[in-house]
Amino acid sequence: MIASSDNNADYTAAQIIRKQGICILPTDTVYAFACALSDKKAIEKMAQLKGVRLDNARFSIVCNDLSHLATFTKPISTPYYRALKRHTPGMFTFLLEASSLVPKLFTSRRTTIGLRVPDHDFLQRVLTQLGEPLVVSSVHRKANAEEYPLEAIDLEEDWSNDVAEIFFEDTSKVVLSTVVDFSGLNPTVVRQGAGEWNP
């Protein structure tokens, strides 16, 4: 395990993800399994860790900012884009209509994709070092998918044999992102989490 505060931890995380697949990373919400968007084998393994088929997985894509929006989503209106800008970076997952690339990435017919722009310095630096978006999914306890680990020792106990590395921080918290669905006529909060949505 490596503390996210260690010197060059962001560089180390990016190198491990680039070469070995899945790491556990701290975020501005709960800990997350994370792998490179370009690593299909790691995405498939992440689905196995979550106990779901890849075509049923609801993973999110994490980016530094909204510059990748057009790659993964269908065109959105100016008011929608302004709403996204107002709430990024932040503790939100935005459900957006997926572009034609998304089904190829996740071997599914999914029509929406979750997009996150985190308000978390370490995760932002990892993204910069990696040079591409991450695919993420929240980390749960092995014995209880409804429980989220807070302590590094719990992460090590449950997942050290299944991931390439675990990065932890002392200030982690168990809070979920607010999920806002942009795929309908109006943005709709489908899960209230830590982010305060102001339409």
C-alpha positions in Angstrom: 0.0 0.0 0.0 1.1 3.5 -0.8 0.0 6.8 0.8 -1.3 9.3 -1.7 0.8 11.9 0.1 4.1 10.1 -0.7 6.5 11.8 -3.0 5.6 11.0 -6.6 2.7 8.9 -5.6 0.7 10.2 -8.5 3.4 9.3 -11.0 3.7 5.8 -9.4 -0.1 5.3 -9.6 -0.2 6.3 -13.3 2.8 4.0 -14.1 1.2 1.0 -12.3 -2.2 1.6 -14.0 -0.5 1.9 -17.4 1.4 -1.4 -17.0 -0.5 -3.6 -14.6 -4.2 -2.6 -14.7 -6.3 -1.9 -11.7 -5.5 0.1 -8.6 -7.6 1.4 -5.8 -7.5 5.1 -5.5 -8.9 7.7 -3.1 -11.4 10.1 -4.6 -13.5 13.0 -3.4 -16.2 10.4 -2.4 -15.5 6.7 -1.7 -12.5 4.7 -2.7 -12.6 3.5 -6.3 -11.3 0.7 -8.4 -9.6 2.5 -11.3 -8.0 1.5 -14.6 -7.0 3.1 -17.9 -9.8 3.7 -20.4 -7.7 2.0 -23.1 -7.1 -1.2 -21.0 -9.9 -3.5 -22.1 -8.6 -6.5 -20.1 -8.5 -4.3 -16.9 -12.1 -3.2 -17.5 -13.1 -6.8 -17.9 -11.3 -7.7 -14.6 -13.0 -4.8 -12.8 -16.4 -6.3 -13.8 -15.3 -9.6 -12.2 -14.2 -7.8 -9.0 -17.6 -6.2 -8.9 -19.4 -9.5 -9.5 -21.2 -8.3 -12.7 -21.0 -9.0 -16.4 -19.2 -6.4 -18.3 -22.3 -5.7 -20.5 -24.2 -5.0 -17.2 -21.5 -3.0 -15.5 -22.3 0.6 -14.7 -18.8 2.0 -14.6 -18.1 5.7 -14.8 -15.4 7.6 -16.8 -13.3 10.1 -14.8 -11.7 13.0 -16.6 -9.7 16.1 -15.6 -12.3 18.4 -17.1 -15.1 18.5 -19.7 -12.7 18.5 -22.7 -13.5 14.8 -23.3 -17.3 15.4 -23.3 -17.8 15.1 -27.1 -15.8 11.8 -27.2 -18.1 9.9 -24.9 -21.4 11.7 -25.2 -23.9 12.8 -27.8 -24.0 16.6 -28.3 -25.7 18.5 -25.4 -27.4 21.8 -25.4 -25.7 25.0 -24.2 -27.8 25.2 -21.0 -26.8 21.6 -20.1 -23.2 22.4 -20.8 -23.3 25.5 -18.6 -24.9 23.4 -15.8 -22.1 20.9 -16.0 -19.5 23.6 -15.9 -21.1 25.1 -12.8 -20.8 21.8 -11.0 -17.3 20.6 -12.0 -15.1 19.7 -10.5 -17.2 18.3 -7.8 -18.9 15.3 -6.1 -21.2 14.5 -9.0 -21.7 11.7 -11.5 -23.5 12.9 -14.6 -25.5 10.5 -16.6 -25.3 11.6 -20.2 -26.4 10.1 -23.5 -23.6 7.9 -24.7 -21.7 8.3 -28.0 -21.3 5.4 -30.4 -17.8 4.8 -28.8 -19.2 3.7 -25.4 -20.8 0.4 -26.4 -17.5 -0.6 -27.9 -15.6 0.2 -24.7 -18.0 -1.8 -22.5 -19.2 -4.4 -24.9 -22.8 -3.4 -24.2 -25.8 -1.7 -25.7 -25.8 1.0 -22.9 -27.3 4.3 -24.0 -25.9 6.4 -21.2 -22.5 6.9 -19.5 -21.6 8.2 -16.1 -19.1 11.0 -16.3 -17.1 12.4 -13.3 -14.8 15.4 -12.9 -13.5 15.0 -9.4 -12.6 17.7 -6.9 -9.6 15.7 -5.6 -6.0 16.9 -6.0 -4.4 13.4 -6.0 -6.8 11.9 -8.5 -6.5 14.9 -10.8 -2.7 14.6 -10.8 -3.0 10.9 -11.5 -5.1 11.7 -14.5 -2.6 14.2 -15.7 0.3 11.8 -15.4 -1.7 9.0 -17.1 -2.7 11.2 -20.0 -6.1 9.6 -20.5 -9.4 9.2 -18.6 -9.9 6.5 -16.0 -12.7 3.9 -15.8 -13.8 3.7 -12.1 -16.2 1.9 -9.9 -16.7 2.3 -6.1 -14.9 -0.1 -3.8 -17.1 -2.1 -1.4 -16.3 -4.5 1.4 -16.0 -8.1 0.0 -18.4 -9.5 2.6 -21.0 -6.7 2.1 -21.5 -4.8 -1.2 -23.5 -2.2 0.7 -20.6 -1.3 2.9 -17.8 1.0 1.8 -14.3 0.7 3.4 -12.9 3.7 5.1 -9.7 2.4 6.7 -6.6 1.4 4.7 -6.5 -1.9 6.7 -9.9 -2.8 5.4 -8.8 -2.2 1.8 -5.7 -4.3 2.3 -7.7 -7.1 3.9 -10.3 -7.3 1.2 -8.5 -6.4 -2.0 -4.7 -6.6 -1.8 -4.6 -9.9 -3.7 -6.9 -8.6 -6.5 -5.4 -5.3 -7.5 -2.0 -4.1 -8.6 -1.7 -1.5 -5.8 -3.7 0.3 -3.2 -3.3 4.1 -2.6 -4.8 5.4 0.6 -5.2 8.7 2.4 -5.9 9.6 6.0 -8.7 12.0 5.2 -10.9 9.5 3.2 -14.6 9.6 3.9 -17.6 7.5 3.1 -19.8 9.8 1.0 -21.3 9.0 -2.3 -21.5 11.3 -5.4 -24.8 12.9 -6.3 -26.0 11.4 -9.5 -27.7 13.7 -12.0 -29.4 12.3 -15.1 -29.0 14.5 -18.2 -30.5 12.0 -20.6 -34.1 13.3 -20.3 -35.8 16.6 -21.0 -34.5 18.2 -17.8 -31.6 17.3 -15.5 -32.9 15.1 -12.7 -31.2 14.1 -9.4 -31.6 10.3 -9.2 -29.3 9.9 -6.1 -28.7 12.6 -3.6 -25.1 12.4 -2.4 -22.5 14.8 -1.2 -22.8 17.2 -4.1 -25.3 20.0 -3.8 -27.1 20.4 -7.1 -28.2 23.9 -8.1 -30.0 23.8 -11.5 
